[in-house]
């Protein structure tokens, strides 16, 4: 088989290396899986697509999983999806059950990751086959749906929409390409930048700047004070036992399914998945009063869900070309480097690459479990790494990576700096980075499909055609907007002391 020739020893070594680095990134407070992928993305420049994806998918799985370490030991979520892990993980640590809590979360993460990989294998090709039937109209509505969903990433609806719209605006800077119905003229840029922005801002330096440099600036602003780690407790007599999973199969399966499903919704994110699965477990638990006080079932629900997110978020990415979360948005950069267009035709035209990705996801979850389960006492020490030693090295990687991406273009380094500072300042005034990035990625495609639709049919009414697919997509758009408005109104009521229910 062709796939066997692609699975070299280097492939498996890169998956292992990616998982290890991802775990370290996820375990250090303030750093995330998204940052790990963004910072290491330039390393794939010298690799072929197979090995590049091996590294990045390893980083993705490891970064999501590593977030449980500070969540359980320090009560600080390593990743947004680890928020609910703190609810019961940290109380277990305070009771001297830190190692048990960690290994419980690691095992649940393995189950969630493998469950989502199975769903990815079964449903991504089916969805892609269905999406092939989409015309420019349906493709535009799909992107419009994604842009409405990203509002839920924000605590405030209008801020999320504004951030996404701003990302779209930046994506339109450059030449108005004739091939998509444009006139070939320059737009949205001053004359002295024409030579640099003829093709717009390069995606990869923007990603590295906002998720790499932006994060470093935010953390540096807090100073070099390190979190206390006195709460890291590995007491004798508190060893882990698989008996903790007795009676938890339904919890594992339901939480993994919730994480996978939420991952399939563009822009919703892992925090929503973990909160939803934790809430469901509390609703169905025989002893709900114990959750929040150190119950292993709470850790199981949270970690099974947030690792279930990994496979789920890859489904819209590979079948529709729409990122499921901020990390998969960065993964688009890997395909960009290799000149591959994601979308409905990707799986059918790149079957070997698809099979390689499935092997990488499954192997990465197994490696993640092996490394973390048997070396957790050593990995736990990562939370004590001084940031004043860590961040200069990461900053150097960001600069070198941005410079090398397009064969040594210095303006890409300036792009890194501009968008890094922009992300840092923007979050001070409430700008949301994830909606901005997704808007930046999808804005150009939305314009192409919109213009092509008008070229073909010449009227806006065509977007409200009687096509069953279009009607269904409009229904999803309305539901998405209604949900976001309801969520915002409920949050405002709670803030003002109302019922909010």
MOKA-V53463 format. One line per field, one symbol per residue. phi: phi as a letter, one per 40 degrees, with the letter a starting at -180 (. if undefined). psi: psi as a letter, one per 20 degrees, with the letter a starting at -180 (. if undefined). Layout:
phi = ???
psi = ???
This chain:
phi = .cccccccdcdcccccccccccdcccccdgbbccccccccdcccdcbccccccdcccccccccccccccccccbgbccbdccdcccdbccdccccgbccccccccccccccccccccccdccbccccccccccccdcccccccccccccccccccbdcccccccccccdcccchccdccbgcbgccafacccbdccbdbgcccccccccccccdccccccccgcccccbcccbbccgbccbcccccgbcccdcccccccccccccdgcgcccccccccccccccccbccccgbhcdcccccccccccccccccccccccbgbccaccccccdccccccgbccidcccccbcccccccccccccccccdccccccbccccdcccccccccccdccccccccccccdbggcccccccdcdcccdccccccbgccccdcccccccdccdcdccccccccbgaccccbccddccccccccccccccccccccccccccccgccgc
psi = qhhhihmrhhghhhgggggghgggghiopiqrhghggghighhihjqrgghghgghhgggghgghhihghghhikophqhijgihhghgghhghjjkggggghghgghggggghghhghghhhghghghhihipahghhghghhghhhhihihqhpghgggggghhggghiipapnphikjajjrqqkqqhijghhkhjappgghgghghhfgggghghhhirjpqqqkhiopnqqikqqpiiijpjjggggggghggggghhiopigrhhhghgghggghhhiqhmhihpijkphhggggghhghhhhghghighghhijpphahghhhhhhghghjkppqahigghilhggghghggggghhhgggggghgikhhhhhihijpphihghhgggghgggghhiglllohhhhhgggghghggghhihjjppgghgghhhgigggggghgghghhhijqhihikrjphgggghhghgggggggggggggghhgghjjagj.
